Amino acid sequence: MVKKIIYILVFIISMILVIKGNTIHGYNGLLIMFIGLAGLLAELYSYNKKYQ
């Protein structure tokens, strides 16, 4: 149960970072978007690791 809540929080924070980074112009916005993307990919990796 706690693991699902953590997954949901990581997903929401990562999506906020991607959307917020899109509104900021320049390399700072790009860096924020990459951090959000890394969070999403890490969550996807940890989810798929169970099914290998």
N, C-alpha and C positions, 0 to 999 in steps of 0.2 A: 504494500500500500504506500509506504513512504517512498519507495523507488519510483512509483508512477508519478507521485507529486513532484519529485525532483526532475523527472523527464519533462513534465509539463512546464515547470518553471524554466528549465534550460531552453526549451523550445520557444517560449514566449519571449524570454530575454534575447535570444538570438534573432528572432524575427523583428523585435524592436530595434536592435542594432542595425540590421540590414536596412530597414525602412528609414531610420534616422540618418544613417550614413548616406543614403541616396539623396537626402535633402541638402547635405553639406557638400559644397563644391571643393575640388582639389584633392590632394593626397590624403588629407585627414579623413575625409568622408570615405575614401576608398579603403583606408586602413580599418575604419570602423566596420565597413561592410565585410571585409575579409575576416575580422574577428567573429562577426555573426555567422558567416559561412562556416568557419572552423567549428563553431559550436554545433551547428546543424549537422555537419558531417561527422563529428565525434559522436553525437547522439545516434545517428543512423548506423555508424559502425558498431556501437555497443548493442544496438537492437539486433542487428544481423548476426552478430557473433554467437548469439544463442542458438541459431538455426544452422550452424555449419556442421 
